[in-house]
Amino acid sequence: MMATNWGSILANRENIVIVNNFANGTISGMEFYYKFSGTKLGGHIRNLLRTYGVEHARILAKKALNRRELV
């Protein structure tokens, strides 16, 4: 199992906004995945959603944002 690389995912402001929208329920899991599909981070997002499911992935996204003091 590949660990989610939150440092890479949250590397720029645009990605932070996308993750924040997902964490707060503004966008669905499918929209979240599509925002990153076709990028080098798409695999991380797909694995996150497949491994934990949408609801738990939202919790993990909130934790990642809080720990990096991005919200």
Beta strands, then each sheet from edge to edge (+ up, - down):
end
